[in-house]
Amino acid sequence: MYPGKIFKPVRVSFISTYPPRQCGIATFASDLLNSMKLIDSNGEPARDYHNFEVVALNNAKESYNYGPEVTFHIRSQHRSDYQRAADFINHSPVDAVSVQHEYGIFGGEDGNYITYLLNSLKKPAISTLHTVLEKPSPGQLQTMKKVCELSSSVVVMAEAARTILQKVYAVPDEKILHIPHGAPDVPFLDPSYYKDQFQAENRKMLLTFGLIGPSKGLEYVIEAMEKVVAVHPDALYLVLGATHPEIKRRHGEEYRHSLQKMVRDRGLEKNVTFYNQYVSIDRLIQFLVATDVYITPYLSREQITSGTLAYALACGKAIVSTPYIYAEELLAEERGCLVPFKDSDALASALIELLSDENLRNRLRKSSYQYGRQMIWNEVARNYASAFEQARFSYGEMFTQSVQTTSVTERAILPEVNMTHVNRLTDDTGILQHAVYSVPDRNHGYCTDDNARALISAVMNWRLFKDESIRKRLLSYLAFLYHAYNPRHGRVRNFMSYDRRWLEDVGSEDSHGRTLWALGYTIAHPPGDDILGLANRLFKDLVAAPLKFTSPRAWAFSVLGTQYYLRRYGGDARVKKIMSQLAEMIYVLHQKNAEPDWPWCENILAYDNGRFPQALIVSGSYLDRQDMLEAGLESLHWLLQVQTNPESGCLSLIGNDGWFKRGEERAYFDQQPVDACALVDACYQAYVLTGEEKWLRSMEWVFNWFFGSNDMRQPLYDFSSGGCYDGIQPGGINQNQGAESTVSLLLALQRLHLVAHQGLFQQQFISG
């Protein structure tokens, strides 16, 4: 859906078992996370090591000394923990979720508790499937189908798993990603390199590693070793790994003791050694490098992945394995030797042949190593990073598949005006720029842009309700703008720290234009003569500066401000001339850049786009310039068209993360409330000046973007506080409620309330 999009590194939450818990899934998740830390989207060293967090699954009676990346614990058998984890992730600043799926690590019947988490999740989830059964039980079938349904994508590590998912679980092919199991990047070394560390100099070393349990089939290797030793008495078979914790909890060391008894009974103590340890990755690599032949004698054909086999292959080992699904795929094309299940004679024959033929071993080693290059962790991490990035940008499609097309005739949702959050953001200085969730963030202080918007919102509120309590906030915003004016430069400053220090002598041209816009609106609708007097005085000090500006948006805001001013003081020839000049500058720019397929005044659609057609419409009407008015209406019509989602019919704003350059792909995120607000105003002006019903319907259609008629099908309005979330990001809604977003929502909401008031519409037609 988003071709040509340049992706940025994503923030990921991993749901998995995690070290120090001894579990193959835990090791996989840790290796993947640590590998992703080392890359960004360009494969360079990561600049931010805090982009990853882990939601760890605990055994009911065990807790672990996790590292700082583990931010939340799930007690696997407590269903309520899964809902709490979903809430935690939804309120975390992550873009995507990586689920490591294995039936046994989750609670509920056949591990179905994970589906409760996925069902409540509001972030795109990619589930890595460590087990895909050809013949699942009814409960396993139901759980897996639900996991796949609730995931944006599912990852398999073998192509055979793709076929099984399609045939058995009815998963669409386009939802399935094949990403190999990761493995360490190890040089292609001779096995003799580390043998001295295992007292194996001049011996042929065989190895099996991993958590030990009855499903591993190690007894068949021990049986085979009797025949192997008869031909190669120097052969040494190492069994590396602790007993699986779950096996040990239920049965103790019964299986390991049975294996050790087999070794004693056959007199193989000098040829079979057990390392009952869970070793570090560095130590494991030493074992692997020293190995001449690696063995996986597993008993279940349905095993669809094996980290131990992936590691051995990537390290360039000659391998003998039983033909479980994953081994058949990885060892195809003479990358290893396959022997029947539970057949110690066939296993002995294969081992004897490999130990007797060094050329054959080396040929298999080279073939394995070359194939394993695609499996090293940094390559696998890049594939996952790409998958997470794509999930961010395709996540919105999940919300449109079952939703009927939205019509521009849909009536607007019109809640009551709630000033709670604006009051929370406002102090005696003005309105704070940002919030963390709904909590005012003092770290970023204040800005003139937001106080200008807040002043318009407060004046609108006064017009609606004549509530005296609004005057205090209104005066704070006006006082802020007055203080922002720097008479030495004839310009306003923009940014002020929380301790009331201006951070610049001259602010942006846009902030100057927005100040004129706010002052003009206040002059047109003053709550009192005292406010009118100061607004008028400051307006006159600022009004001429935009003629020297280069920012077209600053021209547009200034046109809007002068047009409001002229509604009260229409005889002011100086201001009328300034307005005419600024409007002409915008119109000339439009004529220079506009083409039939791009009727726009710039070669880019960026932010606050609706203010351009709004400025052309109001100035064209006021100056009796039909060409200017038509240019504004045409550009507004086109702007609505290019921002209509063709699948759902809802408003899909140009994203702030890249915008829309002529001839290039548009950005879909981050969509911001300020752009919806501008469109509401522009459509309103078009309706007032043309009387065409379509503009009124378009205004309501745009307004409903705030209430779920958007690409995410989620509302941005906080009904409890009247706040507005900061926009639509690839992974969902930005949960912060800053000033720009909240005031933009209030401006749009109060505009519709003004229109809706009985008997007020005719007044609106006259005075706007």
N, C-alpha and C positions, 0 to 999 in steps of 0.2 A: 504493500500500500504506500510505502514511503521510499520510492526509488531515489537514488542519488543522495540520500541523507548521510551527512557526516556524523558518525556516532561519537559520543563521549564516553569515558569510563563510567560504568554503572556501579551503583551501590547495591550489594547483594546480601541477603540474609539466608544462611544455610540452615536447613532443618535436618538434623542428623544425630546419630551418636557421634561422640567426639573424644579424642584422647584427653586424659590418660585412660579412658575406658578401652579395654582390649577387645577390639572388634574390627573386622575387615572394613565395614562401612565407615567406621570412625577414621581409620587410616586413610581411606579414599577421600573423605571430606576434608581432612586436614591437608593432605597433599594437594588437592585441587585449590583450596583456599590459599595456601602458601604460594602456589604457582601463579595464581591470579594476582597476588600482591606484587609480583615482579614484572607485570606487564601493564600497559595501558592499551588503548585501542590501536596504537601504532607499534606495539611490541616493544616499547621502550621501558626502562625502569619506572615503576610507578612513583608518582609524586605524593600521593595520599594513601597512607597505609591504614586509614580508618574507614575505608569503603566497604568493609566486610564485617559481618557479625554472625554469630552462631546461636541458634536456638537448639540446645542440646537435650537429647532424650536420656533420662536417667532410669535405671532399674528402681523399682519401688523401694527397696531397702538399702540402696547404695547412693552415695553422693561422691563427687569427684573434685579434685583440686584443679579446676579448669584454669586456662589462661584468660587474659582480659578480653579476648575476642568473644567469649561466651557471655552473652548478655541476658539470656533467659533460659530457665530450666523447665522441661516438661517431665512430670512423673508419668511414665508411659502408660500406666494403668488407670490414671485419673482423667476421665473424659473432660471434666471442666477445665483442666490445664490446657487442652487444645484450643478451646475458645479464648482463654486468656492470652494464649500465645498469638492467636490471630489478631486480637485487639492490640497487643503489643507491637506486632509487625506493622499493622495498619497505621499506627501512630509513630512509627520509626521513619527516619529519612532514607529509606531504602527504595530502590527502583524495581527490584525483582527478587524473587524467592527461588532458591534451589532446594528441592526436596530430594533427599536420598531415600529411595523407596525400597524397602525390604519388609515383607510381611511381619517377620518376627520382632522387629524393633518397635513397632507401634502397638498400643493397647487395643482392646476390643476384639470381637470375633473376626479372625483373619486379618487383624491389624486395621480394622475399619475406622478407628478413632481419627486417623489422619484425615479422613474425608470431612469430618466436622470442622477441622481447621481450614482446609482448602475451601470449603463452602462459605466460610465467613471472611475469607481473605479478599482484600481490595487491592492487591498487587498481582502482577503477572507471575505465575509459578511455572517453573520448568522442572519436571520430575525425572530424575535419573532412575531407571528401572534396573535394579540389580538382580531381580528374578522375574522371568517371564515364562510361565508354565504352559506347556502344550495341553495338559490335561488338568486344569484347575478344579478344585472342589467348587460347589455352587457359591459358597461364601467367598472364596478367593476370586472367582470370576466377577462377582458383584463388586468387591472392593477395588479390583484393578480397573474395571470399566469406569467406576466413579472417579478414581484418581486421574485417569486419562481424560475424562470429560471435563474435570475442573482445572486441568493444567493447560496452559497456553501451548506448551509443547512437551513431548516426552523424549527422553534420550535413551537409546539402546547402544550397547557396545558390540553387538554382532548383527550382521544383516539378517541372519536367520530369525532374530527376535522381531524384526520389522514384519516379516511374513506372518509370524505367530500372532502379533498384535492385530494385524488386519483380519486374519481368518477367524481367530478365536474370540477376540475382544472387540471387533468392529471399529478399530481406531482408524481414522482417515490417514492415508499415506502422507499427506502434506503436514500432518501434525507430528510426524515421527522424524527425529534427527538421529543420525548415526555418528557418534563421537567415540573413538576408541578409548579403552581403559588406559589411563596414564601410567607411565613408568619412568624411572630415573634416567637421566642422560649420562651414560657410562661409556668411557672409551672402550674400544675393542681391544681388550688385553688378553694375553696368553694366560691360561688357567694357572700356570706355575707361579704367577706374580704374587699371590697371597697364600699359597699352600703351606708355607712354613708356619703361619699363624695357627694352623689346625693340625700340626704334626702330621701333615699329609704329603711331605716331599716325596717325589718319585712314586706316588700312588695315584690310582685313578679314583677321582672323587665323584660321588653321586649325591644328589641333594633333593630333598623335599622340604619346603618350609610353609609355615602358616599355622593357624590355630588347629590343634589336634582334636579329632573326634572320629567316631566310627564310620562316618560317611567318606572319610578320606581314602579308605582302602589300603592302608599301609601294610596290613598283614600279608597282602599278596606280593608286595615288594620284598618283604622279609623271606617269604617262601621262595621267591625267585633268586634271592641272594645265595641260597645254597648252591644252585647250579652255576651262578656267575662266579663265585669264589673258586669253584672247582677248576675253572678255566683261567680266571684272573685273581689269584690269591691276594694281590695287592689292592683289590677294590675296597673302597671305604664308602659306606652309605651313611650320610648324616641326615637325621630327622630334626629339623630346627623349628621350635615353636612350643609355646605353652599350651596346655589343654584349654579348649574353649571354655570361658567362664561359665556359660550356661550348662555345658556338659559336666563340668567339675562340680557345680552347685547341686546338680541332680544325682550324679553317679560317682562323684569323686574322681579318683585316678584309675578307675577300673580298666578303661580301655588302654591307657598307657602301660599299666602293669601287665596286661595280657600280651602286649607287644614285646615288652622286655622279657617276659617268660619265654616267648617264641624264640627270641634271640639266644637265650641261655640254653634252651632245649636243643637247638641246632648247632650250638658251639660257634656262634657268629659274633662273640663279644668283641673280637678284634676287627670286625668288618662292619658292624652296625653300631652307631653312636647316637645317643639322644641328647640334644641341647634343649633342656626344658626352660626356655627363656623367651621373653618378648623383647627382641633386640632393636636397637636404633637403626635408622635407615643406612647410616654409614657402615655399621657393622654388617648389616644384611648384604650390602653391595660387596663387601669383602668375601662373604660366603659365596655369593653368586659368581664372582669373578673366578674364584678358585675351583668352581665346579666344572667337571668334564661333561657330565650328562645330568640333565634335570629331569625329574620324574613327577608326573601328576597322575596317580592311579585311582582317581575318584570313581565312585560307584554309580552316580546318578547321571543318566544321559541328559536330563533336562537342565543341567547346569549351564546357564546362558552367559556367565562371565566368570573369570577367575583372575584376581589381581596377581596371584603368585605366578600363573602362567604368563601373564602380560609382562611381568618384571623379568622373568627368565628369557622370554623372547627378545625383549629390548636390550638385554645384556649380551645377546648373541650366544645363546647356549644351544647345544644339541639336546633335543627334548624327546622323551618317550612319554606317551600319555594314553589313557583310555579315551574312547571316541565320544566324549560328551559334546554337546552342541558347540560350545565355545572353542574347544580344542580342534574339532573338525574344521572350523572356519580358519582359525589362526595358523594351523599347521598344514593347511592345504598347499599344493604346489611344492611338495618336497621340502617344507620348512621343519619337518619333524616326523617322528614315527608313531603311528597309532596301533594299539593292540586291543584285543577284545576285553570287555569288562570281566573282572574276577578270574582272569586266566594267567596264573603265575608262570606257566610254561612258556606262553607267548611273550610275556614280559621278559623272562630270562633270555629267550632267544634274541630279542631286540637289543637288550643291554649287552649281551656278549658280542653281537655283531658290531655295535658302535664302539665298544671298548677295544675291539680287535682291529678296527679300520680307522686309523687317524685321518686319512683323506676324507672319508665319509663324514666323520665328526666335524672336520673343518668346513666341509661344504655346507653342512646343515647350519653351522655356526654363522657363516657369512650370510646365508640366506635369511636366517632369523634376524640378524642384526640390521640388515638393510631394510627388511619389512618393518622392524621395530622403530625406525626413525620417525614414522608418523605417530608413534605412541608416546614419545617422550613428553614430559609434563608441560613444557612450555608451549608445544604445539597443541596439546589437548586444551590447555588453559585459554589459548587464543580462540579455539573453536567455541568453548563455553562462553567467553566474553562476547563473541559475535552473536551467539544465541540469546544471551541475556539482553543485549542491545536491541536486537530485532524484536524481542518480546515486549520491550518497553513501548516500541512504536506501533506494534500491531495489537496491543492490548485493547484499545478502544473498539476494535472490530468485534470483540466478543459481546459487546453490549448492544450491537446494532442488528445482530442476526435474527433475533426474535422480536424486534421492535418494528412496527409498521412505520412507513414513511411519514415524517412529520410535515404537516402542511403549513404554509405561511398564513393560513386562515385560523390557525390554532389561537385561541384566546389566551391572553396573558394571565399568569398567576399573580395575584396582587395582594400580598400580605400587608398588614398594618406596618407603618413606619416605626421601627424600633431603634432608639438612639443609644441603647445600653453600651454597645462596644465602642462607639464614637466617644461617648463620655469617658470610657475607660482609657482610651488613647490620649485624651485631651487633658492638659494641665494648664497652669497659669501662663505658660510660655506659648503654647500652641499645641498642635497635634503631632505626636511622635510618628516617625516614619514607619517603623516595623513592629511586628509582634512575633513572639515565638508561640505558636498555636494562638491562643487568645490572650496571652500575657504580654503587655507592652515591653518592648525591648529598648532599654535606654542606651544601649551601646552605640546605636546609630543616630541618636539625636533626632533633629527635626530637619525639614526642608521646606523651601518656599512653594515648590510645586504642590505638595500635599496641603499646605495651609491655604493656598489659593482655591483648590478644589473644595476644601472644607468650608471656606467662606461662602461659596456659591450654594453648597448644600444647606448651610445654616440659614441663609436668606430664603431659600426655597421652603425650608421648614417653617420659617416665620410666616411666609405667605399662606401656607396651608393651615396652620394651627394657632397662629398668634400667641404662642406660648412664651411667656416672659423668661422662662428658664433658658431658652435658647440664646437669649441676648448675651449672656455671660460668655458662652463659647464663641459666639459670633464676634464679640469684641476682642477676644484673645486672638482669633485668626486675623482680624483686621490689624490689630496692634503688631502682630508678627510681620505682616507685609509692610507695614510702615517702617518697622525697624530694619527690614531687609533692604530698604532703599539706601544706597550709598550715593549721596549727592556729589561727592568728588568725581565720580565716574558717570553719574546719571543713569545708573543701572542697579538692578536688585542683586543681592547675594542669594545663594541658594541653600547651602548646607551650614547648619549650626549644630555644634556638639551639645550633649546634654547639660554641660555646665555653662551654656549660653555664650560660647565663643564662636564667632563666625570663622569658617574654615577657608574662606576665600574673600577677595575684594570684589570680584565680579562673578556672578553666576552665569548659567547658561542662557542663551538667547531664548530657549523655550520657556524657562522659568520666568523670564521677563514678560513674554507673551501671555503666559497663563495668569500672571498677576494682573495684566490689563484686562483680560477676560473676566476675572473675578471682580475687579473694581467696577467694570462696566455693568455687570449684572447687578451689583449692589446699588449702583447709581440708578438703574432702571427700576429697582424695587426696594428702596431703602426702608428699614424698620423704624427709622427716625431721622430727624434733621441732623443730629449730632453725627450719626454714622454717614449720612449723605455728605456732610461737609468735609470730613476727613477723606472719604473715598474720592470725592471730586478733586480735592487738592492734590492727592497723591497721583491720581490718574493723569492730571495735566502735566505733572513732573515727568511722567514716564512715557507719554504717548508718542513723542517724536522719535525716540531711539530706534524703533523697529525699521524705520526707513533705511537704516544703515546695516541691518542684519542680513545674513546670508542663509539663515534657516527658514525654509518654506513653512515649517510647522509654526514657528514663531510668528510669521506673517499671518497664518490662519487664525491663531489664537488672538492676535491683535485685532484682526478684522472683526471677530466675534465681539471683542470687548468694545471696540469703537461703535459697532452697530447697536449694542445695548445702550451705550452712552447717548447716542443720537436719538434714541427713543424718548429720552427726557429733554435733551438739549439739541433739537434738530437744527436750530439756527447757528450752531457753532461751525462756521465756515472752515476753520483751521482743522478741526477733527474730521470733518467731512472730506476734506482734501486728502488728509492722511489715509483715511479709510479707502478712498478711491485709488490712491497710489498703491497701497498694499494689495488691494483686490486685483488691480491690473497686473502686478508682479506675479501673483499666483496664476492668473489667467494666461499670461504670456508663457509662463513655464509649462502650463498645461498644453497650450497649442504647440509648443516646441517638442514635447515628448509624446503626445498622444498619437496613437495609431488605431485603426478600426478594432484590432484585437487587444489593444492596451490603451484605453481611454483614460490616461492617468498623467499627473503632472510630474512624476518622477519615474526613474527606471527601477524603482523598488517599492514594494508595499512593506512598510515597517510597522511602527506603533501609532496609536491614535489616528488611524487612517481616516476615519469618518469625519474628522475635522476639516479636511480639504474640501470635499463636496459641500459640507455644511457652510463653509465660508463663501464658496462660490454661489450657493443658492441664496443666502441672505443678502450678500452684496449685490448680486444680479438683480434681485427684487428691489432693494432699496435704491440702487442707482439706475433702475429701469434699463438694465442691460440684458436683453433677451438672450444674447449669445453666451453671456456668463452664466445665466440661470440654467440654460440648456446643458452647458458643459458640466455644471454641478450635478444636475439630475442624471445625465448619462453616466458620469463616473460613479455616482452612488448606486445606480442600477447594476453596473458591472461589478462593483465592489461586493454587493450582496451575492451576485452569481458566483464569483470565484471563491466565496467563503461559504458555499452551500455544500454539505457533504452529499455526494451523488448517491450514496447507498441509503442513508437514513433520512435525508432531506432536512437535517437540522443545521444550525449555524456551526461552522467549523472555522474559527478565527485563524488568521495568519499567526504562526508561532513566533515568539520572541527569540527562539533559538535558531537563528539563521534567516528569518523573514522570507520574502519572496522576491527574488530578483528576476527581471525580465529574461525569458529564455531559459530559466533554470527551474529546478524543482522547488516547490514551496515548502516551508517548514510547518509542521503540524503542532509543534510544542515549543515553548511554553505559551499556551493561550492565556491571555490576561484580561481581567474584567474591565480595565480602562478602555479597551478596544470595543467591547460590547456597549459600554456607556456612550462612546462617541457615535456609534451607529444608531442608537436609540434617538439621540439628539438630532442627527442628520435626517433620519426618516421623519421625525416629528416636523422639522422645518419644511421638508418636502411636502408633507401633507397639508400643513398650514397654508403654504403658498400656491399649491396646485389644486387642493380640494379632492385629489384622487384617493379613493379608498384604499388602494393597494399599499400606499405608504403607511397608513395607519395600521394595516394588518402586518406589514413588514416590521414596524416598530414593536408590536407585541411579540412577533416571532423572534426577533432579536432578544427581547427582554427575557424570554423563556430560556435562553442559554444559561442564565443564572440558576435556573430551577430544574435542570436535568436534561433539557433539550440540547445536548452537546455530544461530543464524540465519546465521552466516558459514560453517558447516561447517568450522571450523578449531579446532585445539586451543589452549588457553591455557596448557598445561603445558609447561615446558621440561624435557625428560627428562634433559638433561645436568647441570643444576644443581639441579633440584627447585624452581626458581622458578616464578612464575605471572605471566603478562602482566596488565597493569592493566585490561583490559576490552575490550569490543567497541564500536568506534566505527563511524560510517557508512562510512568508507573501508576498514575492516578491523580487524585486531587492534592495540591499543595495545602497542607493543613494549617499553615500560618495565616493569620488574619491581619494584614498590614493596613496602613491608612489608605494607600492608593486604591486597593481593592474594595475596602469597605465603603469609602466615600464614593467610588464609582458606582457601586450598587445603589447607594442612597440617592445619588443624582438621578439614576435611571428610574428607580422606584418612585421617587417624589415627582418626577416628570409625568409618569403615568397617573399618579394620584391627582395631579393638577388637571390633567385632561379629563379624568373620570368624574371630578366634582360637578355635580349638576349645576348647570347655568354658568359654569366657568369657561366652557370651551369657547364661547363667542368672545369672552374677554381675552382668552389666550390668542385667538386669531388677531386681535387688535394689538395686544401688548406683549405677547410672547413670554 
